[in-house]
């Protein structure tokens, strides 16, 4: 097997593997972005609750 055949075969493998990404488009990226924002807002809500609880109870660290 020559090196050109090897690289052409490798090219075909990668093209077939990345067909999925061409069909999906940016939907996967947007879903990860939305999931990150939702997680951030949930985290901030918990942080707000913990800060409010620490403010009401003396002797607790923030």
Beta strands, then each sheet from edge to edge (+ up, - down):
end
